[in-house]
Amino acid sequence: MSMYKIAVIGDKDSILGFKTLGVTTFPVVDAGAALAVLKQVSREKYAVLFITEELAQHLEDPIAELNKRFLPVVLPIPNNKGTLGIGISKVKESVEKAIGADILFRKEG
């Protein structure tokens, strides 16, 4: 039985801490390099690919294509400078799609 892995793609400073958790890290310097890694790891046994929001914003189409598949799931995460709001926006979108309502950020009144 083979195990699925978890990877993180992003700038070195933002992803370094993931290595201590046993996550495979792919430090990249730009969106072109991130796309190459994304293509590579999507053909391997990865269940979850985290990618920093800074890079994800430049790779929306390839990420959307990957997320049509069962695996891997590609999730944007904030980098070490903070969030762009992309990751939480994608979670909200997925929840709305799954249950048909915005239960996370519903505003009262």
PEWO-V991363 format. One record per helix or strand of 3 or more residues. SS is the DSSP state (@ for helix, = for strand). FROM is the first residue (numbers start at 1). LEN is the number of residues. If there is no record, write none. Layout:
BEGIN
ss & from & len
SS & FROM & LEN
SS & FROM & LEN
END
This chain:
BEGIN
ss & from & len
= & 5 & 6
@ & 12 & 8
= & 24 & 4
@ & 31 & 12
= & 46 & 7
@ & 53 & 4
@ & 60 & 7
= & 73 & 5
@ & 86 & 14
END
